[in-house]
């Protein structure tokens, strides 16, 4: 249905823009534009055991999640690497997951295999129509939202603040995610939608500017939550055991994740915008890869990059289509990210904090 909107330009699975991505960004940031989310899929998890069941093997504390609450979860492998990610909305009768479409079928299949004797059903709602917008403007008033169990299916992204049980590694005053009031709604009547509309290019630019990780971009076969500062919103450090929890606790308590997410401000004199996978260089050495890149309506060309923990702090270079683009680095995840600074380091023999004079203990 979205393809029939005048000006819609599709690129692959998404509508990239409606004629002017920069104007669309301004309207989206102001809460006025709606984004067709053709690359997201809705999954319904129903049944009396759904919350305790999800809580038992995902990164998020979900027991007792109240009706109307929004959060997010990660499914980790036994080594703590991210396999799946999903937005979570509870309506009191069912738990609704929103996943990137490229991951949705695999996530649903994995969930179905985990049911065993639990009173749970997992259903992919492939016909559901989803739109995104920013709260605080007029966009939400133009959306007829589905409410199959009495609660409107509207997910509010928790990225705006550190969630209960979470931890932020970014050592900044005024995190850019604080203003990221991203919202996803499941439509009841898609035919009644009216503009203005914004495309995926606008939505992605605002996501990158907020340092917000996404499964389809920041996750590869090695990613652990710490590297993307994802413990901030998707991991509860104080909940009970779940798959991958040992790695989460170990890396958080000892620090030093293998890689770290960084924000890059790119030289705007180049017309080339790097694609995901473009190498990031320090001198002649490759120290990481771009995961997301966008043209922001105020900041110009920006990117997120996953770098080696040993990548130097300072200016880097991104190589895109044979062109070297200067990149000013802003650290998101420090190389020593973790709770190290809060835990006294002990010697193996004495178990005293390092540097303590043993005479003081007499």
N, C-alpha and C positions, 0 to 999 in steps of 0.2 A: 504493500500500500504506500510506503514512504517514497518509492521511486516515482510515483505520480505527482509528487509535490513539485511545483515549478522550480527549476534551477538545480534540482538534485543531481549530483555527480557522484556516481558510484565507483569505488576502487576496491575490487575484490568483494569481500563480505560486508563492507561498510559503505555508507554514504559519506564520502570524504568532506564534501562541503555543498553549499547552496549558492555558490557564486562568489563569495568574498569571505574567506576564512578569518581574516583579521577583524572585520566588522562583526562577524558571528561570535568571535571570542568576547568582544566587548559586551554584546547582548547577553551572552551566556554568563559571564562573570557578574553582570548586573542582575541576574535572576530572571531575565525576560525570555530567553530562548530555550527551546526544547531540543534534545538530541535523540534521534532515533538510535536505539541500541540494538542493531541487527547482529552484533557479534557477542551478545550475552544470551544465556539460556537459563530458564527457571526450572528448578527441581523441587518437588514437594516431598517432604518427609513427614509422614503421618503415623499415628499410633500412640498408644499410651506410654510406651517406653522411649519415645523418640529423643528426648533431651538427655536422659541419663545414658542412653546408647551412644549418641553423638559425643557426649562428654568423655566417654570411656576411651576413645581412640583419637581424638583430635586435640589440637593445641589450646583450644579455648575452654574456659569454664562455663558450661551451659546448663548445669543442674539449676532448676529454679528460675530460669530465664523468664521474666514476666511477659505477658501479652503486650504487644506493641513495641518491644525492645529490638534494637538493631545491634549487631556485632559482626565479627568475621572470624573465620577459622582457617587453619591450615591442616592438611593431612601430610604427615611426614613419613619417610621410610625409616627402617630401624636405625640407620645411621644419622637421622636428624635432617636429612635433605628434604626440601619441599617437593612433594608430588602433586598436590592439588591445593587450590585456594578457593574460598567461596564467601560471599556476603551472606549474612544470616539475619532472617527476620522471623520472629515468633508471634503468632496471632492467637495463641491460647488453645488452638485445636490442631494446628499443623505448624511445622517449621519449614520455612521457605529458604532455599539456597539459590543464589545467583552466581553463576560461574561464567568465565570466558568460554565461548562456544567451542573453541578448540579443545577444551579440557572437560566439558560437561559430560559427554558420553562416558569417558573413562572414569570420571568421578562417580557418576551414577552406577556404573557397572561395579566399581570397587565397593561402594556402599551396599549394593544389593548382595554382594558376596559376604558381607559382614553381618547380615541380619541374623542368621542362625535361628535361635528360638525366641528372639526378642519380638515384642509386639510392635512391629515397625513395617511400613511399606515405603518404597522409594519409587517415585514416578517423575519422569521427565516431561515437562509441560512444553513441548516443542512449539505449540501454537501460541503461546503467551507472547504478547507484544509489550516491550519495555521501552521506556524513555528515561533520559537523564536530564537533570536541571540543577541549578543552584538555588538553595532556599533563600528567602528574603525578598524575592521579586514577585512578579505577576504570573510566572510560568505555572506554578502549581495550581493556581485557580483555574487554569484552562485544561486541566487534566481530569478526566473521569476515571477514578482509580477503582480497581477490582477490590472487593472485600468479601470473599466467599464465606468467611466465618465471623463477620462482624467487625473486623479490624482492617482498615485500608492497608493494602500491601505497598507500603512506602518504606524503603530502606534508607536510613541516614548514615552516611559513611562515618565511622568512628575515628577517622584519621585526624580530626581536628584537635584531639587531645590525647594524652597518654591514658590508656584505658586501665581499669582496675586490674592489678596483677601484671601490668605491662611495665616496660622500661624504655626510656629514650636514650639512644647513644649520641645523637646529634647534640653537640655542645654549643648551642646557639641561644641567644635571646631573641624571642619573637620568631618561632618556627614558622616557615611559610605555609605549613599545613593548617595553622590555626584558623585561617580564613577559607579553608577548602570545604565549603558547605555542600558537598556533592550529594545528590539524592537520586535514587532510582525508584520509579513507580511502575507497577504492573497495571496495564490499562484494562478498563472494563469496556470502554467504547472508543476504539481507535479511530473510527470514522469521524468523530466529533472534534478531532484535534485541529487547532488553528495555530498559525505562526505568531512570532518569528521562530525559525528553526536554525539550528547550528549543526554542523557536521562533525565527524570524528576528528578532523584536524584541530578544530577549536577545542574539543574536549580533551584531547591528548596534550595540547600545549598547556592547558591549565593544570593538568595532572602532573606533568613534568616539572612545572614551576613550583608545585607543592611538595616535590620529592616523594610522591606517592607511588610505591611499588605496585606492579600488576603482574599477574601470573604469565600472561602472554608476552611480556616484554622482559621483565627482570629475572625470570626464573629459567635456569637451565638444569642440566643433570647434576650439578654440584651445589646448587644454592642451598644455604642454610639461612634460617630467619634473621640471624644476627647481622648478616652481610648487607641486608637491605633495610636495616632498622625496623624490621617488621614486628619485633617484639613489642614495639610501641602500641600496636592496636590488635594484633592477631594471636598473641601468645600470653597465657596466664602462667606466670612463673611459680605461683603458689598452689596450683591445683595438683591433684594426684597423678599417678603414673599414666602414661599414654605412649604410644609408639613414637620413638625418637626423643623422648623426654630426657634421657640420660645425656645425649649430646647437647641439647638445649641448656641443661643445667651446667654441664662441664664447661662449655665455651663461655657462657655468661659469667660464671664464677671465676674462671681462670683468665678470661679475656683472650685477645688475639685471634679473631676469626681469620680464616685463610684469605678472604677477600673483603673489600669494602666498597660500598656505593658512594659515588661522588657526583656532585652537580658540576656541569661544565658550561661556561659562558663562552660561546664561540665567536670568532672574528666575523663580524657582519659584512666585511668587504667581499667575502667569498659568496658566490651564488649557490654553491653546492651545500646541501644539507645532508649530513652523514646518515647512512642507513644503519639499523641495528646490526651489530656484528663488525662495524668498522673498527679497525685497530686504534688504540690510544698509545702514543709513544712518549717516552721520556728519553730524549736524545735519539739514539738508534735502537733502543730496546723497547719492545712491546710490553706494556705493563697492564693492559686490560682491553676491554671492548665497550663500545657504545651499546646501551640496551634500548634507549629511547631518545628521539631527537624531535624538536619541534621549532616552529617559528612563532614566538610569543609576541603579542601585540604591543607590549611595552619593553620587554627585555631583549627582543630580537632573537637570534638563533640560540637555543639552549639544548642541553642534553643531560641524560643520566648515563653514567658509565660504571661498570663493575671493574674495579681495579685490584691488582695484587696488593696484599697488605703492605708489601715493601715498596710500593710505588711512592715516589717522592712527593712531598707536599709542595705545591707551587704550580707554575704554568706547565702545560703539557701540549701535545700536538695530536690532532685527530686526522687520520689519513682517509679521505673519502674520494673514490673514483680517481685515484692518483694525485689528488690535490691535498697538500698539507694545510690544515686549518689550525691556527693558534687557538688554544683553549685555556681560559683562566679557570683554575680548579677551586671549588668550594667544598670542603670536607663535610660529608654527611656522617659517615661512620668512621670514627678514628681508628687508627691501626691497632690500638690497644683496647678497643671497645670491650666492655664487660663491667663486672662489678669489682674489678681488681683494686681500684682506688679505695673502696670501702672495706676491704678485707685485709687485716694485717698479715703480711707475709711472714712465715715461720721458718726457722732453720730446721733441717731434718733431724738433727741430734738433740738440740736443746728445746725445740718448739717455742723458743722465745721470738718475738718480733725482731726481724733483722735490724741491727743497729742499736739494740737495747744493751746497755751496760749491765752485765750479769751481777755486778756488785750492788746494783740498785734493788735487786730482788731479795737481798739478805735481810 
